[in-house]
Amino acid sequence: MLKLAFFLLIGISFYSCREQKDPEEEIQKVNVKVDIERLEQKLFACKTKESLLNFLTDNKLVAERYFQTPPEGFNELADKLLLLVNNEGLQAFYKQSQLKAFFGNGNLENDFHEAFQHLKYYYPEFKEPKIYTIFSGFGGVGAFPATHLYVSDSVIVIGLDYFMGKNAKFLPPEVFSYQLRRLNPQTVVPQAILLLSANYNATNPNDKTLLSEMVWYGKSYVFGQTMLPSKSDSLFIGYTAEQLNESYAFQQDIWAHFIDNKLLYNTQEPIKGKYIGERPATPEIGSRCPGSIGRWLGYRIVSKYFEEDEKLTIQELMKNPNAQKIFEASKYKGLPDAE
């Protein structure tokens, strides 16, 4: 199952190391194709049920995978989409998405181009997936299936309405502010690459420890930063700059909590969920400690391990399923990089 999810001080040191380790001049020579089809524009150009049925038939793959609707359900889905495209409020919301401040620019193309070049360099067998953008009004706010991202080896579907951020006319239902930080135009490609990282992220299915989960997330974040080195850590992790700085500054206290409470080898799902799951905070450590702190700590462990071994490649890191060995080799003790 795909896991997602996702420092100013840490980011500076991490990015500088990546610049030294990555052969960027060679990566820039890699030819890749970024094929983005803007289906939301075709959808909102439909004015009749017949045109919507034709739209669904012409885009059967997206209808079946993103809307989770087989051909026999197209008639019912077309009725619901007709209400959507004729709703004045949603039309205004859609038009907002096409502005330069949102998705009326070339940022998606540029970001995917950067990511695909790096993926193709490190994994020559990588084939660029076809990318579709769509706008569903959050699935007609529950009238039919829809999500922020659908990612497979061959297809990426982006629900633009979910990635409009806090300045959107409407916000995704049942999404809290701490989750919204990973749902803005700048986070689309970083979050897509995190999902793609699961294809390369080997794990030991028999290791049910919290440490294994932490290292899995840590590897995914390092993978994302490697494939998109121009992006800040916050776009992957979803912390504010203040949260990143404080997590780094107080990491000795965070680490002490994990050690004192013998958390690393805990296998109880409720306990693991407190440190890995989606939460606004981790009150067990402190009221200002952000949620999913175990993911961040896993990132610290893995990035330390990766950066200190100059011969270690991203491919070798990702195919290593042994969380315990990665942890031991990292020699992480909760100390800042300078120490």
Solvent accessible surface area in square Angstrom, and as a share of the most:
residue,aa,sasa,rsa
1,M,212,0.95
2,L,82,0.41
3,K,58,0.25
4,L,39,0.20
5,A,7,0.06
6,F,4,0.02
7,F,3,0.01
8,L,91,0.46
9,L,96,0.48
10,I,4,0.02
11,G,13,0.12
12,I,124,0.63
13,S,41,0.27
14,F,8,0.03
15,Y,84,0.32
16,S,45,0.29
17,C,47,0.28
18,R,3,0.01
19,E,95,0.43
20,Q,158,0.70
21,K,56,0.24
22,D,9,0.05
23,P,49,0.31
24,E,51,0.23
25,E,141,0.63
26,E,87,0.39
27,I,0,0.00
28,Q,106,0.47
29,K,139,0.59
30,V,30,0.17
31,N,137,0.70
32,V,25,0.14
33,K,139,0.59
34,V,34,0.20
35,D,52,0.27
36,I,29,0.15
37,E,43,0.19
38,R,48,0.18
39,L,0,0.00
40,E,0,0.00
41,Q,82,0.36
42,K,103,0.44
43,L,0,0.00
44,F,15,0.06
45,A,71,0.55
46,C,13,0.08
47,K,126,0.53
48,T,74,0.43
49,K,60,0.25
50,E,126,0.56
51,S,35,0.22
52,L,0,0.00
53,L,54,0.27
54,N,81,0.42
55,F,13,0.05
56,L,1,0.01
57,T,89,0.52
58,D,114,0.59
59,N,21,0.11
60,K,98,0.42
61,L,65,0.32
62,V,4,0.02
63,A,1,0.01
64,E,66,0.30
65,R,94,0.34
66,Y,2,0.01
67,F,1,0.00
68,Q,121,0.54
69,T,16,0.09
70,P,61,0.39
71,P,58,0.37
72,E,144,0.65
73,G,19,0.18
74,F,15,0.06
75,N,82,0.42
76,E,106,0.48
77,L,5,0.02
78,A,0,0.00
79,D,62,0.32
80,K,64,0.27
81,L,0,0.00
82,L,46,0.23
83,L,137,0.68
84,L,6,0.03
85,V,1,0.01
86,N,75,0.39
87,N,71,0.36
88,E,148,0.66
89,G,34,0.33
90,L,31,0.15
91,Q,46,0.21
92,A,40,0.31
93,F,0,0.00
94,Y,29,0.11
95,K,132,0.56
96,Q,24,0.11
97,S,0,0.00
98,Q,45,0.20
99,L,102,0.51
100,K,165,0.70
101,A,80,0.62
102,F,21,0.09
103,F,5,0.02
104,G,29,0.28
105,N,49,0.25
106,G,35,0.33
107,N,82,0.42
108,L,10,0.05
109,E,65,0.29
110,N,98,0.50
111,D,18,0.10
112,F,0,0.00
113,H,74,0.33
114,E,30,0.14
115,A,0,0.00
116,F,0,0.00
117,Q,8,0.04
118,H,1,0.01
119,L,0,0.00
120,K,54,0.23
121,Y,77,0.29
122,Y,24,0.09
123,Y,21,0.08
124,P,97,0.61
125,E,120,0.54
126,F,15,0.06
127,K,160,0.68
128,E,49,0.22
129,P,4,0.03
130,K,54,0.23
131,I,0,0.00
132,Y,29,0.11
133,T,0,0.00
134,I,0,0.00
135,F,0,0.00
136,S,0,0.00
137,G,0,0.00
138,F,12,0.05
139,G,0,0.00
140,G,26,0.25
141,V,100,0.57
142,G,69,0.67
143,A,49,0.38
144,F,17,0.07
145,P,57,0.36
146,A,26,0.20
147,T,46,0.27
148,H,45,0.20
149,L,12,0.06
150,Y,59,0.23
151,V,16,0.09
152,S,29,0.19
153,D,103,0.53
154,S,63,0.41
155,V,6,0.03
156,I,0,0.00
157,V,0,0.00
158,I,0,0.00
159,G,0,0.00
160,L,0,0.00
161,D,0,0.00
162,Y,27,0.10
163,F,0,0.00
164,M,4,0.02
165,G,6,0.06
166,K,162,0.69
167,N,111,0.57
168,A,14,0.11
169,K,112,0.47
170,F,93,0.39
171,L,92,0.46
172,P,8,0.05
173,P,64,0.40
174,E,165,0.74
175,V,48,0.28
176,F,130,0.54
177,S,87,0.56
178,Y,30,0.11
179,Q,41,0.18
180,L,23,0.11
181,R,73,0.26
182,R,26,0.09
183,L,19,0.09
184,N,32,0.16
185,P,24,0.15
186,Q,96,0.42
187,T,0,0.00
188,V,1,0.00
189,V,2,0.01
190,P,0,0.00
191,Q,2,0.01
192,A,0,0.00
193,I,0,0.00
194,L,2,0.01
195,L,16,0.08
196,L,4,0.02
197,S,0,0.00
198,A,25,0.20
199,N,80,0.41
200,Y,47,0.18
201,N,10,0.05
202,A,38,0.29
203,T,66,0.38
204,N,61,0.31
205,P,98,0.61
206,N,129,0.66
207,D,41,0.21
208,K,119,0.51
209,T,23,0.13
210,L,0,0.00
211,L,3,0.02
212,S,10,0.07
213,E,41,0.18
214,M,0,0.00
215,V,3,0.02
216,W,17,0.06
217,Y,12,0.05
218,G,0,0.00
219,K,3,0.01
220,S,4,0.03
221,Y,4,0.01
222,V,0,0.00
223,F,0,0.00
224,G,0,0.00
225,Q,3,0.01
226,T,0,0.00
227,M,0,0.00
228,L,0,0.00
229,P,12,0.08
230,S,72,0.46
231,K,41,0.17
232,S,54,0.35
233,D,5,0.03
234,S,30,0.19
235,L,34,0.17
236,F,2,0.01
237,I,7,0.04
238,G,2,0.02
239,Y,15,0.06
240,T,49,0.28
241,A,49,0.38
242,E,103,0.46
243,Q,35,0.16
244,L,1,0.00
245,N,47,0.24
246,E,44,0.20
247,S,2,0.01
248,Y,29,0.11
249,A,71,0.55
250,F,114,0.48
251,Q,1,0.00
252,Q,98,0.43
253,D,86,0.44
254,I,7,0.03
255,W,20,0.07
256,A,42,0.33
257,H,33,0.15
258,F,0,0.00
259,I,81,0.41
260,D,108,0.56
261,N,78,0.40
262,K,165,0.70
263,L,9,0.04
264,L,9,0.04
265,Y,118,0.45
266,N,28,0.15
267,T,72,0.42
268,Q,112,0.50
269,E,115,0.52
270,P,103,0.65
271,I,46,0.23
272,K,8,0.04
273,G,33,0.31
274,K,75,0.32
275,Y,9,0.03
276,I,16,0.08
277,G,22,0.21
278,E,66,0.30
279,R,61,0.22
280,P,89,0.56
281,A,25,0.19
282,T,0,0.00
283,P,80,0.51
284,E,64,0.29
285,I,44,0.22
286,G,26,0.25
287,S,100,0.64
288,R,151,0.55
289,C,14,0.08
290,P,6,0.04
291,G,5,0.04
292,S,12,0.08
293,I,0,0.00
294,G,0,0.00
295,R,12,0.04
296,W,0,0.00
297,L,0,0.00
298,G,0,0.00
299,Y,3,0.01
300,R,3,0.01
301,I,0,0.00
302,V,0,0.00
303,S,5,0.03
304,K,39,0.16
305,Y,30,0.11
306,F,1,0.01
307,E,34,0.15
308,E,116,0.52
309,D,60,0.31
310,E,151,0.68
311,K,183,0.77
312,L,17,0.09
313,T,59,0.34
314,I,2,0.01
315,Q,57,0.25
316,E,76,0.34
317,L,0,0.00
318,M,1,0.00
319,K,138,0.58
320,N,38,0.19
321,P,63,0.40
322,N,54,0.28
323,A,7,0.05
324,Q,59,0.26
325,K,128,0.54
326,I,1,0.00
327,F,26,0.11
328,E,100,0.45
329,A,55,0.43
330,S,1,0.01
331,K,147,0.62
332,Y,1,0.00
333,K,135,0.57
334,G,0,0.00
335,L,63,0.31
336,P,30,0.19
337,D,68,0.35
338,A,104,0.81
339,E,134,0.60
